[in-house]
Amino acid sequence: MQRSSPADPAWPEVVAEVLGGPADGLSERAAAASFVQLGGTSLGAAELVGLAERRLGRGVDVAALLGPRPPAAARRRGTGRPGGG
C-alpha cells in the first residue's frame, strides 16, 4: 500500500467521495469548514475512516472529524497498526 504525504492530493478526492460531490474546489472550502459543515454525517465519518486507511494508509480521528476543525485536522500520520506507520 502506498503511503500518503501530509499534503496528499488524494485526500480531497476521498473526502469528496464520502460527501458525494466533486473534488474540484473542495480543498478551498474544506480549509475553512468542518466535515459536518461540508455536509458530512457520523456515518460518512465512519466511511471516511475506512477509505483513508485502505487507500491512503492513514488513520483518521473520528472525534476530530466531527468537530469544528477542517477535515485535514483529523488525519493521522499512520494507521496505528503494526507496520502501518
N, C-alpha and C positions, 0 to 999 in steps of 0.2 A: 504494500500500500504506500502510495506517495504521501509524504508529509507536507503540510502547507506551511507557508511562512506567515508571520503576523499580519502581513498585508495581502494575504492570498486573494487574488481576483475571483476565485471560485466561491468565496463566502457570500457575496451578494446574490449569486446565482442560486445557492442553496436556500438562502433566506427567501428569495423571490418565489422559488418553487413551493415552499411551505405557505407563503402568503397568497399564492395564486395569481401573481402578477408578473410583469416583465422586470428583468434585472436592470434594464436601462433606467438610469436616474435613481435607482434605489439607494445607491451609496450616498448620494447627496441628501436624500430625505432621511435616511437612516442615521446620518451623522448627528441629527438634532432630535430625532423622535425615538421613543421606546418601541419595542416589539409590539406591545399592545396598541400604542397609538398608530402603528402602521397597519393594524388590523389583525394582529396575531392573537391567538387564544391559548389557553393552557394545553389543549390537545395539540395545537400547532407547535407549541414549545416542545412537547414530548417528541413530536415527529422531527423537529429540527435537531434535537439532541442525537437521535439515531442517525440521521443523514450526515451530520457533521462528523460523527465518529466513523461511519463507514466510508464516506467519500473524502474527507479531509484529514482523518486521523487526529481530530481534535475533540476534546471534551467541551461541553457547554454547561455552564452553571444555570440550571433552570430557574432558580430563585432570582438570579441577576437578570436573566432573560425576561422575566415577567415584571421586573422592577422598572423604575423610572429612567434608567440609563439606556443609551443606544444599544442595539443588538451586539455590536462588536465587543462591548464591555463584558459580555457573558462568555466569550471564548476563553479557552484554556490552552496552554501550550501542548498538551498531550492528552491522551485518553485516561491516564491514571491507571491503566492496566499494565501488567508486566510486559515490558518490551514495547509499550505504546507511547513512550515519550515521557 
